[in-house]
Amino acid sequence: MVSDVHGNTAALARAGDGADALVCLGDLVLFLDYADHSRGIFPDLFGTENADALVALRTARRFDEARDLGRRLWDGLGVDRAEAIEAGVRRQYAEMFAAFPTPTYATYGNVDMPGLWPEYARPGTTVLDGGRVEIGGLVFGFVGGGLRTPMRTPYEIPDEEYAAKVEALGEVDVLCSHIPPEVPELTYDTVARRFERGSRALLDAVHRIRPRYALFGHVHQPLARRMRIGATECVNVGHFAATGRPWTLEW
């Protein structure tokens, strides 16, 4: 089980070793590495110094200024923004989808581009978003993407649309999502010092259907990586880009 891969292809190629299946909860793309500002699509285009400036503005939650900086840089580059980003994403997807073992079950993160996945998902990789699959006798339900934020990442959707996907799952044994349920301990990032978006619909589903597990990522340095809500064990499976270690679910 991995989440927030963010370009760590080398570790991804080993993540399924010894497991019956690999589950990936999204965020394959690395646009900008907040720990190493030289890595990602943005510094590849604009250099590390501009990446330093962008990270500083975003960390200070000066989002309007960050967008202004981005506009100035793109205007000076003289290429189509969407085409340049897509080209970078395609290079990363080609490497990462090739690294997925068989079988892999995957859903999108908020920085992913779902429209491109069908081109790269090979036989043996099953993509689910608002869908279910049985693995080893347990029913896994998958909900991809994130909710709207000032960051405006590629796959953020309205709360109502997200809730409809959660509702469509029905009863599951393992509830898999990119973002966590809306619980302060699970959504607060202790390094970024801010709350990330969690889902009320996921939390309601945990109370209503009482799955064995609710598994997710998104929050890289959470206040709590694990907590129990009623009958459900809620687990942040980890910031795989940083650790390179998958989280193992055994039953």
C-alpha positions as CSV (number, residue, x, y, z in Angstrom):
1,M,0.0,0.0,0.0
2,V,1.5,3.3,-1.1
3,S,0.4,6.9,-1.4
4,D,2.0,10.2,-2.5
5,V,4.6,8.6,-4.7
6,H,5.6,12.0,-6.2
7,G,8.1,10.6,-8.7
8,N,9.9,8.0,-6.5
9,T,10.0,5.5,-9.3
10,A,13.0,3.5,-8.0
11,A,11.2,2.7,-4.7
12,L,7.9,2.1,-6.4
13,A,9.4,-0.7,-8.5
14,R,10.2,-2.6,-5.3
15,A,7.0,-1.7,-3.3
16,G,5.1,-4.8,-4.2
17,D,7.9,-7.3,-3.4
18,G,6.5,-10.2,-1.5
19,A,2.9,-8.9,-1.6
20,D,-0.2,-10.4,-3.3
21,A,-1.1,-7.0,-4.7
22,L,0.0,-3.4,-4.6
23,V,-2.6,-0.7,-3.8
24,C,-1.7,2.9,-4.8
25,L,-3.7,5.8,-3.4
26,G,-2.5,8.5,-5.8
27,D,-0.3,11.5,-6.3
28,L,2.1,10.0,-8.7
29,V,3.1,13.4,-10.2
30,L,6.0,15.4,-8.8
31,F,5.4,19.1,-9.8
32,L,7.6,20.5,-7.0
33,D,9.4,18.7,-4.2
34,Y,9.0,20.8,-1.1
35,A,12.0,19.1,0.6
36,D,14.3,19.3,-2.5
37,H,13.4,22.3,-4.6
38,S,15.6,21.0,-7.5
39,R,13.2,18.1,-8.2
40,G,10.0,18.2,-10.2
41,I,8.4,19.7,-13.3
42,F,8.5,23.3,-12.0
43,P,12.3,23.5,-11.4
44,D,12.9,21.6,-14.6
45,L,11.3,24.5,-16.4
46,F,12.2,27.5,-14.2
47,G,15.2,26.5,-12.1
48,T,15.7,26.0,-8.4
49,E,15.9,29.6,-7.4
50,N,12.3,30.3,-8.6
51,A,11.2,27.1,-7.0
52,D,12.6,28.4,-3.7
53,A,10.6,31.5,-4.1
54,L,7.4,29.7,-5.0
55,V,7.7,27.3,-2.0
56,A,8.3,30.3,0.4
57,L,5.1,32.1,-0.8
58,R,3.0,28.9,-0.7
59,T,4.3,28.0,2.8
60,A,3.4,31.5,4.0
61,R,-0.1,30.9,2.4
62,R,0.4,33.9,0.2
63,F,-1.4,32.2,-2.7
64,D,-2.2,35.2,-4.7
65,E,1.5,36.2,-4.8
66,A,2.5,32.7,-5.7
67,R,0.0,32.7,-8.6
68,D,1.4,36.1,-9.7
69,L,4.9,34.7,-9.7
70,G,3.8,31.7,-11.7
71,R,2.1,33.9,-14.3
72,R,5.3,36.0,-14.7
73,L,7.4,32.9,-15.2
74,W,5.1,31.3,-17.7
75,D,4.8,34.5,-19.7
76,G,8.5,34.7,-19.9
77,L,9.0,31.1,-21.0
78,G,7.1,31.5,-24.2
79,V,5.5,28.1,-24.4
80,D,2.0,26.9,-23.8
81,R,1.6,26.2,-20.0
82,A,-0.8,23.2,-20.3
83,E,1.3,21.5,-23.0
84,A,4.5,21.9,-21.0
85,I,3.0,20.5,-17.8
86,E,1.4,17.6,-19.7
87,A,4.7,16.8,-21.3
88,G,6.4,16.6,-17.9
89,V,3.5,14.5,-16.4
90,R,3.7,12.1,-19.4
91,R,7.4,11.5,-18.8
92,Q,6.7,10.7,-15.2
93,Y,3.7,8.5,-15.9
94,A,5.6,6.5,-18.4
95,E,8.2,5.6,-15.8
96,M,5.9,5.1,-12.9
97,F,3.2,3.0,-14.6
98,A,6.0,0.8,-16.0
99,A,7.2,0.2,-12.4
100,F,3.8,-1.0,-11.1
101,P,3.8,-4.8,-10.4
102,T,0.9,-7.1,-11.4
103,P,-1.6,-6.8,-9.9
104,T,-1.9,-3.2,-8.9
105,Y,-5.1,-1.4,-7.9
106,A,-4.8,2.4,-8.1
107,T,-6.8,5.6,-7.7
108,Y,-6.0,9.2,-8.4
109,G,-4.5,11.8,-6.1
110,N,-5.3,15.6,-6.2
111,V,-2.2,16.3,-8.3
112,D,-2.8,13.6,-10.8
113,M,-4.3,14.0,-14.3
114,P,-6.9,11.2,-14.6
115,G,-7.4,11.8,-18.4
116,L,-3.9,10.5,-19.1
117,W,-4.1,7.3,-17.0
118,P,-5.8,5.1,-19.6
119,E,-2.8,5.6,-21.9
120,Y,-0.3,4.3,-19.4
121,A,-2.2,1.7,-17.3
122,R,-1.0,-1.6,-18.6
123,P,-2.8,-5.0,-18.2
124,G,-2.5,-5.9,-14.6
125,T,-3.2,-2.3,-13.3
126,T,-6.8,-1.6,-12.4
127,V,-7.8,2.0,-11.9
128,L,-10.8,2.7,-9.7
129,D,-12.5,5.9,-8.6
130,G,-15.9,5.4,-7.0
131,G,-15.6,1.7,-7.6
132,R,-15.1,-1.6,-5.7
133,V,-12.9,-4.7,-6.1
134,E,-12.5,-7.9,-4.1
135,I,-8.9,-8.7,-3.0
136,G,-8.3,-11.8,-1.0
137,G,-11.9,-12.1,0.1
138,L,-12.3,-8.4,1.3
139,V,-14.2,-5.7,-0.6
140,F,-12.0,-2.6,-1.3
141,G,-13.7,0.6,-2.3
142,F,-11.7,3.4,-3.9
143,V,-12.4,7.2,-4.0
144,G,-9.8,9.3,-5.9
145,G,-8.9,13.0,-6.0
146,G,-9.2,15.8,-3.6
147,L,-11.5,18.7,-2.6
148,R,-11.3,22.3,-3.7
149,T,-8.4,24.3,-2.1
150,P,-6.6,27.6,-2.8
151,M,-3.8,25.4,-4.2
152,R,-5.9,24.6,-7.3
153,T,-4.3,21.3,-8.0
154,P,-5.4,19.4,-11.1
155,Y,-7.9,16.9,-9.7
156,E,-9.9,18.8,-7.1
157,I,-13.6,18.4,-7.2
158,P,-16.7,19.8,-5.4
159,D,-17.7,18.3,-2.1
160,E,-21.0,17.1,-3.6
161,E,-19.3,15.2,-6.4
162,Y,-16.9,13.6,-4.0
163,A,-19.7,12.6,-1.6
164,A,-21.5,11.0,-4.5
165,K,-18.5,8.8,-5.3
166,V,-18.3,7.7,-1.6
167,E,-22.0,7.0,-1.5
168,A,-21.7,4.9,-4.7
169,L,-19.3,2.4,-3.0
170,G,-21.9,0.9,-0.7
171,E,-20.6,-1.3,2.1
172,V,-16.9,-2.1,1.9
173,D,-14.4,-3.8,4.2
174,V,-11.6,-1.4,3.3
175,L,-12.3,2.2,2.4
176,C,-9.4,3.5,0.2
177,S,-9.0,7.2,-0.6
178,H,-6.3,9.7,-1.4
179,I,-7.5,12.3,1.2
180,P,-8.3,11.4,4.8
181,P,-11.7,11.6,6.6
182,E,-12.3,15.1,8.1
183,V,-10.7,14.6,11.5
184,P,-8.3,17.2,12.8
185,E,-5.6,14.7,14.0
186,L,-5.6,13.2,10.5
187,T,-5.7,16.3,8.4
188,Y,-3.1,18.6,10.3
189,D,0.4,18.6,8.7
190,T,2.9,19.3,11.5
191,V,5.6,20.5,9.1
192,A,3.5,22.7,6.9
193,R,1.6,23.8,10.0
194,R,-1.8,23.8,8.3
195,F,-4.9,21.7,8.0
196,E,-5.2,19.9,4.6
197,R,-8.7,19.2,3.2
198,G,-10.3,16.1,4.6
199,S,-13.7,14.7,3.6
200,R,-16.8,14.8,5.7
201,A,-18.4,12.2,3.4
202,L,-15.6,9.8,4.2
203,L,-16.0,10.4,7.9
204,D,-19.8,9.8,7.6
205,A,-19.1,6.6,5.7
206,V,-16.8,5.4,8.4
207,H,-19.6,5.9,11.0
208,R,-22.3,4.5,8.7
209,I,-20.7,1.4,7.1
210,R,-18.0,0.7,9.8
211,P,-15.3,-0.7,7.4
212,R,-12.4,-2.6,9.0
213,Y,-10.0,-0.1,7.6
214,A,-10.0,3.4,6.2
215,L,-6.7,3.9,4.3
216,F,-5.5,7.2,2.8
217,G,-2.5,9.5,2.3
218,H,-2.3,13.2,1.2
219,V,-1.1,14.6,4.5
220,H,2.6,14.1,4.4
221,Q,3.5,14.7,8.1
222,P,0.2,14.1,10.0
223,L,-0.4,14.8,13.6
224,A,-1.6,11.2,13.9
225,R,-0.8,8.6,11.4
226,R,-3.3,6.2,12.8
227,M,-6.4,6.3,15.0
228,R,-9.5,4.2,15.6
229,I,-13.0,5.6,14.9
230,G,-15.5,3.1,16.3
231,A,-14.9,-0.2,14.6
232,T,-12.6,1.3,11.9
233,E,-8.8,1.6,12.0
234,C,-7.9,4.8,10.1
235,V,-4.3,4.7,8.7
236,N,-2.3,7.2,6.7
237,V,-0.2,4.7,4.7
238,G,2.6,7.2,4.4
239,H,4.4,9.8,2.4
240,F,6.0,7.2,0.0
241,A,8.1,9.8,-1.9
242,A,10.0,10.5,1.3
243,T,10.2,7.1,3.0
244,G,10.2,4.7,0.0
245,R,8.5,2.2,2.3
246,P,5.1,0.7,1.6
247,W,2.5,0.1,4.4
248,T,1.5,-3.6,4.6
249,L,-2.1,-4.8,5.2
250,E,-2.4,-8.4,6.3
251,W,-5.5,-10.4,7.0
